[in-house]
Amino acid sequence: MPILRDKHSPETYIDFSVIKHDPRAGEGGYYTYQYVHNAKLIAEVQFGWTNMVMESFIPMLKEFPQPKWNGYFSHFEDNMEIKWLYEYKTAQYLLIFMDSGYLFTLKTSKEAIQVFGQQLEQELKLALPY
């Protein structure tokens, strides 16, 4: 399960699970993410995304940060948008996950975000098909 932890508070994290995934063009899958703050589950969101969204989301994470995103990942489906700010003093990124009226924040490194993207890509490869 891909997990992205807060650099200063490891008990604060977001994890991402693939429920089912159909890798064929024009298809997609069902996913869950959990936001945990100080070891307490704050929200669990189940949603569907098309492969078109995943094909943008995973490279955005794996090659983070890309100038083309200009600090903001959005897409045409309803769930999860991400904004980020770079903190020069610490060389960390403040990520703001926005979904269904919730705002979740994590402060983490570029490298941790890239690893999260690699883990998510691997999770998709191992996922159960429809």
HUDA-V532157 format. One line per field, one symbol per residue. ss: DSSP state (A for helix, B for strand, O for the rest). A space follows every 10 residues. Layout:
BEGIN
ss->???
END
This chain:
BEGIN
ss->OBBBBOOOOO OOBBBBBBBB BOOOOOOBBB BBBBBBBOOB BBBBBBBBBB AAAAAAAAAA AAOOOOAAAO OBBOOOOOOO BBBBBBBOOO OBBBBBBBBO OBBBBBBBOA AAAAAAAAAA AAAAAAOOOO
END
